Amino acid sequence: MADQIIDHTTAEGLQADARRDRLLVGWVVVRDQPGPGQFIARLVTEAPTVYVLRADTLAELHAQLPPGVERSDRQMADPPDLVEIWFAT
């Protein structure tokens, strides 16, 4: 299934809907996807979804994340392209 690029408003709605039904909701931020120097944040519940935010810089991506998320640093065991994870609180 292909990624569906969404905007801030859609991200906010999807996150709110997911929070009603699931315990775990977050955004996984990776670099160099879909191309070098770009960033995506993928909505993740029990599994990754097709919904992604996309930006050319990390700051632009952060500005698109919905409110009510808390940043978690990457762990040593994470894949090299994983930058951070934002969990809905």
C-alpha positions in Angstrom: 0.0 0.0 0.0 1.4 3.4 -1.0 2.0 6.2 1.6 -0.7 8.8 1.9 0.9 12.3 2.5 -1.3 14.3 4.9 -1.2 17.8 6.3 -1.2 19.1 9.9 -5.0 19.3 10.2 -5.5 15.7 8.9 -2.7 14.5 11.2 -4.5 16.1 14.2 -7.8 14.4 13.3 -6.2 11.0 12.7 -4.3 11.2 16.0 -7.5 12.1 17.9 -9.3 9.2 16.3 -6.5 6.7 17.0 -6.3 7.9 20.6 -10.0 6.9 21.2 -9.4 3.3 20.1 -5.8 2.5 20.9 -3.4 2.7 23.8 -0.3 3.3 21.7 -0.2 6.2 19.2 2.9 7.9 17.9 4.8 9.4 15.0 8.0 7.8 13.9 10.4 10.3 12.3 12.9 9.0 9.8 15.4 10.8 7.5 16.3 10.4 3.9 12.8 9.2 2.9 11.5 9.5 0.3 14.8 11.0 -0.8 18.1 12.2 0.6 17.8 15.1 3.0 14.0 14.7 3.4 12.1 13.7 6.5 8.8 11.8 7.1 6.8 11.2 10.2 4.7 8.1 10.0 1.6 7.6 12.2 2.0 4.4 14.2 -0.6 2.6 16.3 -0.2 -1.1 16.9 1.6 -1.1 13.5 2.8 1.5 11.0 0.0 3.2 9.0 0.1 4.6 5.5 -0.3 8.2 6.8 2.9 10.3 6.7 3.8 13.9 7.1 6.7 15.0 4.8 9.2 17.9 5.0 12.6 19.0 3.7 13.8 19.9 7.2 13.3 18.5 10.7 12.0 21.9 11.9 9.4 21.9 9.1 8.3 18.4 10.1 8.1 19.3 13.8 5.8 22.2 12.9 3.4 19.7 11.2 3.1 17.3 14.1 -0.2 17.5 16.0 -0.3 18.9 19.5 -0.3 16.6 22.4 2.9 14.6 21.5 6.0 14.1 23.6 9.5 13.4 22.0 11.5 10.3 22.7 15.1 10.1 21.6 16.3 7.3 19.4 17.9 4.3 21.1 21.2 2.7 20.1 19.3 -0.4 18.7 17.1 1.7 16.4 17.8 1.7 12.6 20.2 4.5 11.5 17.6 6.4 9.6 15.3 6.7 12.6 15.6 10.2 14.1 13.0 10.2 16.9 9.6 9.1 18.0 6.8 11.3 19.2 4.2 9.6 21.5 0.7 11.0 21.9 0.2 11.8 25.6 
